[in-house]
Amino acid sequence: DVKVTQSSRYLVKRTGEKVFLECVQDMDHENMFWYRQDPGLGLRLIYFSYDVKMKEKGDIPEGYSVSREKKERFSLILESASTNQTSMYLCASSFGTGSRDTQYFGPGTRLTVL
Amino acid sequence: DQQVKQNSPSLSVQEGRISILNCDYTNSMFDYFLWYKKYPAEGPTFLISISSIKDKNEDGRFTVFLNKSAKHLSLHIVPSQPGDSAVYFCAASATNTNAGKSTFGDGTTLTVKP
């Protein structure tokens, strides 16, 4: 069974703080993704990575950065958290480079920025 | 420009009846389509998929239909059960996309009443 874990289920931070969200997968997947989920807006892709140290911007990268130093770990960084970054953050991974690859999701981190 | 749209934010059906969830897409390069199901406080999980070379794929109570000319797909659940109550996301991907990146719709919240 593929397991994707996220470092926190709930997180509360203050405006201007630097925030790290960590994601780890245990199935040697090539690809990893960060999404945010907001009511009425579905899942929006922030960043993704198809290899160690490789990253690509998704649809809404502004205000975020990522790091992938090891294959199993993909970190999302909010350099200076703002209230409009309050959201549910979901990490996912998939096996290869094919379009047919299913994504496996973590349980999500509910981030509140005060 | 939203490339994958689920126009019904919510759907309510009676237990035992059919649930039909709809999804429209605009990008003609999409050639693989997936449905994910999401329960509250959990990450989405893969449900069923269909390739563009097919017009129907069935897995137990779940059937996905694809109408390429209309750029429309639908998920049928028969019979619907209370445990099917969840948010359903439609996703689409294109061959040769980096990391098999998928584009998600906004989701439809299905409520199955006992």
Interface residues (C-beta under 8 A of the other chain):
Chain A: V4 R9 E30 N31 F33 Y35 G40 L41 G42 L43 R44 L45 F48 S49 Y50 E56 G58 L90 A92 S94 G96 T97 G98 S99 R100 D101 T102 Q103 Y104 F105 G106 P107 G108
Chain B: Q6 P9 D31 Y32 L34 Y36 A41 E42 G43 P44 T45 F46 S49 S51 F89 S93 A94 T95 N96 T97 N98 A99 G100 K101 S102 T103 F104 G105 D106 G107
